[in-house]
Amino acid sequence: MPRDIIEIDGRPAHQKKSPETPEVSVAVTRGIRAQVDAAVNGDLYTKVAQFWAPFMQRIFVSLRGNLSGFGGDTFGELREFRDGYLYGEAPYVQTVERALLNFVARESPSLLKHLMNVRKFGTEVIHNLPGKVETINYILTGLALHDIGKLVTGNGILLHRGVFEPEQMAKMTTHTERGYYLLLALGMPDAVVDMALRHHQVGWENRERFAKSYPKDVEGEPLPPHVRLGRGIDTTVAMFENRPDRPSAPPEKIIAKMEELRPIHGDDVTDVIVHLVSSYPLTKWIDPHL
């Protein structure tokens, strides 16, 4: 998988930042993790096995094919390998990202295209943000893997056409937790894990204004800046893509939605996305045909 990571740490701000939108950074969100973990019995590896059992052999085949020197087939062996990985954490994260994307390519080409659309558009959004963006590589990996949990919601959900029935919607919303368990078990950093878990939340402070939020927001816990960033990027991409239940949205509709969701995504993220949508054809970064 080609790499297009850009490094912009320390890039000077080109416009004044508003006090409501702090620098994009990674904050571990313990409350929501504890809530999700308490809902499913067993330790982490038991939970991963419960949701990912049909795929585990193929996932480890992909890991062994990409992680030079790794020959194991258990999470314990992978953790031991990661802790002693000669090249350090960042190369490990990038290599696991590549392994998982290769796995997704074989299982669901349409999901892979969505993930790549989000990563590519996300790269442009981040490049245009004012000020410093911390752990940029990990945020991009989080964007590339945010929806990986959809693989274990079943083809009936992945290929669904039309409006979801309540039972289907309930199953679809579990993709955030299922992706979270897998990425946590693989030893991925907080920026990646929390992006998968929280990219459909609105944050405790917005719970009364925006009803649709999953997993359920935890009292007093806002969305961290990197998740607000990822949520805005994912929403834009999803609206522009042609989906089985609806056509690609025109720019004016995307802009209106971004303005509506400004309290969730923040001023800087919203301003950059609105600027890009209004100034350029989104096909520059997003292939709408899944």
C-alpha positions as CSV (number, residue, x, y, z in Angstrom):
1,M,0.0,0.0,0.0
2,P,1.6,3.3,-1.1
3,R,2.4,5.7,1.7
4,D,1.5,9.4,1.5
5,I,2.1,10.5,5.1
6,I,3.0,14.1,5.5
7,E,4.8,15.5,8.5
8,I,3.6,19.0,9.6
9,D,4.6,19.1,13.3
10,G,5.8,22.5,14.1
11,R,4.3,24.2,11.0
12,P,3.7,27.8,11.9
13,A,0.0,28.9,12.2
14,H,-1.2,30.9,9.1
15,Q,-4.2,32.2,10.9
16,K,-5.3,33.0,14.4
17,K,-6.8,30.1,16.3
18,S,-10.1,30.6,18.1
19,P,-10.2,29.7,21.9
20,E,-13.0,27.2,21.3
21,T,-10.9,25.0,19.0
22,P,-7.6,23.9,20.6
23,E,-4.7,22.3,18.8
24,V,-5.4,18.9,17.4
25,S,-3.9,16.4,19.9
26,V,-4.5,13.0,21.3
27,A,-6.1,12.6,24.7
28,V,-6.8,9.1,26.0
29,T,-10.6,8.7,26.7
30,R,-10.9,6.4,29.7
31,G,-14.6,6.8,30.5
32,I,-16.0,5.6,27.2
33,R,-13.5,2.7,27.1
34,A,-14.5,1.6,30.5
35,Q,-18.2,1.8,29.5
36,V,-17.7,-0.3,26.4
37,D,-15.4,-2.8,28.1
38,A,-18.0,-3.4,30.8
39,A,-20.7,-4.3,28.3
40,V,-19.0,-7.4,27.0
41,N,-17.8,-10.2,29.3
42,G,-14.2,-11.6,29.2
43,D,-10.7,-10.1,28.8
44,L,-9.6,-8.3,25.7
45,Y,-8.5,-11.3,23.7
46,T,-11.8,-13.2,24.6
47,K,-13.7,-10.2,23.2
48,V,-11.7,-10.1,20.0
49,A,-12.1,-13.8,19.5
50,Q,-15.9,-13.4,20.0
51,F,-16.2,-10.9,17.2
52,W,-13.3,-11.6,14.9
53,A,-13.0,-15.4,15.0
54,P,-13.9,-16.0,11.3
55,F,-11.2,-13.6,10.2
56,M,-8.3,-14.2,12.7
57,Q,-6.4,-16.7,10.6
58,R,-6.4,-14.4,7.6
59,I,-5.5,-11.4,9.7
60,F,-2.4,-13.1,11.0
61,V,-1.5,-14.3,7.5
62,S,-1.5,-10.7,6.5
63,L,0.5,-9.6,9.6
64,R,3.1,-12.3,9.0
65,G,3.4,-11.2,5.4
66,N,4.1,-7.6,6.3
67,L,5.9,-7.7,9.6
68,S,9.4,-8.9,8.8
69,G,10.5,-11.4,11.4
70,F,7.1,-12.1,12.8
71,G,6.0,-15.7,12.6
72,G,3.4,-16.1,15.3
73,D,-0.4,-16.6,15.2
74,T,-1.5,-15.3,18.6
75,F,-1.9,-11.8,20.1
76,G,0.5,-12.8,22.9
77,E,3.2,-13.5,20.4
78,L,2.4,-10.3,18.5
79,R,2.7,-8.2,21.7
80,E,6.0,-9.7,22.5
81,F,7.2,-9.1,19.0
82,R,6.0,-5.5,19.1
83,D,7.7,-4.8,22.4
84,G,11.0,-5.9,21.0
85,Y,10.5,-4.5,17.5
86,L,13.9,-3.3,16.3
87,Y,12.6,-0.3,14.4
88,G,10.3,1.2,17.2
89,E,6.7,2.0,17.6
90,A,6.0,4.2,14.6
91,P,7.2,1.7,11.9
92,Y,5.3,-1.0,13.7
93,V,2.1,1.0,13.5
94,Q,2.6,1.8,9.8
95,T,3.3,-1.8,9.0
96,V,0.2,-3.1,10.9
97,E,-1.8,-0.5,9.0
98,R,-0.5,-1.8,5.7
99,A,-1.2,-5.4,6.8
100,L,-4.8,-4.6,7.8
101,L,-5.5,-2.6,4.6
102,N,-4.2,-5.5,2.5
103,F,-6.5,-7.7,4.5
104,V,-9.5,-5.3,3.9
105,A,-8.6,-5.2,0.2
106,R,-9.2,-9.0,-0.1
107,E,-12.4,-9.0,2.0
108,S,-14.2,-5.8,0.9
109,P,-12.8,-3.6,-1.9
110,S,-15.6,-1.1,-1.4
111,L,-14.7,-0.7,2.3
112,L,-11.1,-0.2,1.3
113,K,-12.0,2.5,-1.1
114,H,-13.9,4.4,1.6
115,L,-11.0,4.1,4.0
116,M,-8.6,5.4,1.4
117,N,-11.0,8.3,0.5
118,V,-11.0,9.2,4.2
119,R,-7.3,9.0,4.6
120,K,-6.5,11.0,1.4
121,F,-9.1,13.8,2.1
122,G,-7.9,13.8,5.7
123,T,-4.4,14.4,4.7
124,E,-5.5,17.5,2.8
125,V,-7.6,18.8,5.7
126,I,-4.8,18.3,8.2
127,H,-2.4,20.1,5.8
128,N,-4.7,23.1,5.8
129,L,-5.3,23.3,9.5
130,P,-3.8,26.3,11.3
131,G,-1.1,25.6,13.9
132,K,0.4,22.4,15.1
133,V,-1.1,18.9,14.6
134,E,0.4,16.4,17.0
135,T,1.0,12.7,16.2
136,I,0.0,13.3,12.6
137,N,1.1,9.8,11.4
138,Y,-1.0,8.1,14.0
139,I,-4.1,10.2,13.2
140,L,-3.7,9.3,9.5
141,T,-3.5,5.6,10.5
142,G,-6.7,6.1,12.6
143,L,-8.5,7.6,9.6
144,A,-7.4,4.7,7.4
145,L,-8.7,2.1,9.9
146,H,-11.6,3.8,11.5
147,D,-14.3,1.6,9.9
148,I,-12.5,-1.7,10.0
149,G,-15.1,-3.1,12.4
150,K,-17.6,-3.1,9.6
151,L,-16.0,-6.3,8.3
152,V,-17.6,-8.2,11.1
153,T,-21.1,-6.8,10.9
154,G,-21.7,-9.2,8.0
155,N,-22.2,-8.7,4.2
156,G,-25.8,-8.0,4.7
157,I,-24.8,-4.8,6.4
158,L,-21.8,-3.9,4.2
159,L,-23.9,-4.4,1.0
160,H,-27.2,-3.1,2.4
161,R,-29.4,-1.1,0.1
162,G,-32.0,1.3,1.4
163,V,-32.9,2.4,4.8
164,F,-31.7,0.3,7.7
165,E,-34.3,-1.5,9.8
166,P,-33.9,-1.0,13.5
167,E,-32.3,-4.5,14.0
168,Q,-29.9,-3.8,11.1
169,M,-29.0,-0.4,12.5
170,A,-28.3,-1.9,15.9
171,K,-25.9,-4.4,14.3
172,M,-24.3,-1.8,12.2
173,T,-23.6,0.5,15.1
174,T,-21.5,-2.2,16.8
175,H,-18.7,-1.7,14.2
176,T,-17.1,1.0,16.3
177,E,-16.7,-1.3,19.3
178,R,-15.5,-4.3,17.2
179,G,-12.9,-2.2,15.4
180,Y,-11.8,-0.9,18.8
181,Y,-11.2,-4.3,20.3
182,L,-9.2,-5.5,17.3
183,L,-7.0,-2.4,17.2
184,L,-6.4,-2.4,20.9
185,A,-5.4,-6.1,20.8
186,L,-3.0,-5.3,18.0
187,G,-1.2,-2.8,20.2
188,M,-2.2,0.3,18.2
189,P,-1.8,3.7,19.8
190,D,-4.5,5.8,21.4
191,A,-5.0,8.0,18.3
192,V,-5.9,5.0,16.2
193,V,-8.0,3.1,18.8
194,D,-10.1,6.1,19.9
195,M,-10.8,7.1,16.2
196,A,-12.3,3.7,15.6
197,L,-14.3,3.7,18.8
198,R,-15.6,7.3,18.9
199,H,-16.0,8.6,15.3
200,H,-19.8,8.4,15.5
201,Q,-20.1,10.1,18.9
202,V,-21.1,13.7,19.4
203,G,-19.6,14.3,22.8
204,W,-21.3,14.8,26.1
205,E,-21.6,18.6,25.7
206,N,-23.6,18.1,22.5
207,R,-25.8,15.2,23.6
208,E,-29.0,17.2,23.8
209,R,-28.7,19.0,20.5
210,F,-27.6,15.9,18.5
211,A,-29.5,12.7,19.3
212,K,-27.6,10.2,17.1
213,S,-24.4,9.2,18.9
214,Y,-22.9,5.8,19.4
215,P,-21.4,4.3,21.6
216,K,-23.4,6.3,24.2
217,D,-21.5,9.4,25.4
218,V,-20.1,9.3,28.9
219,E,-21.0,12.0,31.3
220,G,-18.5,14.9,31.3
221,E,-16.3,13.4,28.6
222,P,-16.1,15.6,25.4
223,L,-14.8,14.4,22.1
224,P,-11.0,14.8,21.9
225,P,-9.7,17.1,19.2
226,H,-8.3,14.3,17.0
227,V,-11.7,12.5,17.0
228,R,-13.6,15.7,16.2
229,L,-11.2,16.1,13.2
230,G,-11.7,12.5,12.1
231,R,-15.5,12.7,12.5
232,G,-15.7,15.8,10.3
233,I,-13.5,14.2,7.6
234,D,-15.5,10.9,7.6
235,T,-18.8,12.8,7.4
236,T,-17.7,14.8,4.4
237,V,-16.4,11.8,2.6
238,A,-19.5,9.6,3.3
239,M,-21.8,12.4,2.0
240,F,-19.8,12.7,-1.2
241,E,-19.6,9.0,-1.9
242,N,-22.4,7.2,-3.9
243,R,-24.0,4.8,-1.4
244,P,-26.6,2.1,-2.0
245,D,-29.2,4.1,-0.1
246,R,-28.5,7.5,-1.6
247,P,-26.5,9.4,-4.3
248,S,-23.5,11.6,-3.8
249,A,-24.5,14.9,-2.1
250,P,-23.8,18.2,-3.9
251,P,-21.3,20.7,-2.4
252,E,-24.0,23.0,-1.0
253,K,-25.6,20.1,0.9
254,I,-22.2,19.0,2.3
255,I,-21.5,22.6,3.4
256,A,-24.9,23.0,5.0
257,K,-24.3,19.8,7.0
258,M,-20.8,20.9,8.1
259,E,-22.3,24.1,9.4
260,E,-25.0,22.2,11.2
261,L,-22.3,20.0,12.8
262,R,-19.9,22.8,13.7
263,P,-20.5,22.4,17.5
264,I,-19.2,18.9,17.2
265,H,-16.3,19.3,14.8
266,G,-15.1,22.7,16.0
267,D,-14.4,25.9,14.1
268,D,-11.0,25.1,12.5
269,V,-12.0,21.7,11.2
270,T,-15.3,23.1,9.9
271,D,-13.7,26.1,8.3
272,V,-11.1,24.1,6.4
273,I,-13.6,21.5,5.2
274,V,-16.0,24.2,4.0
275,H,-13.2,26.0,2.2
276,L,-12.1,22.8,0.4
277,V,-15.6,21.8,-0.6
278,S,-16.4,25.3,-1.9
279,S,-13.1,25.8,-3.7
280,Y,-12.2,22.5,-5.3
281,P,-14.0,19.5,-6.9
282,L,-13.9,16.8,-4.2
283,T,-13.0,14.3,-6.8
284,K,-9.5,15.7,-6.4
285,W,-9.3,13.6,-3.2
286,I,-12.4,11.4,-3.1
287,D,-13.5,8.7,-5.5
288,P,-17.3,8.7,-5.1
289,H,-17.8,5.3,-6.8
290,L,-17.5,2.6,-4.2
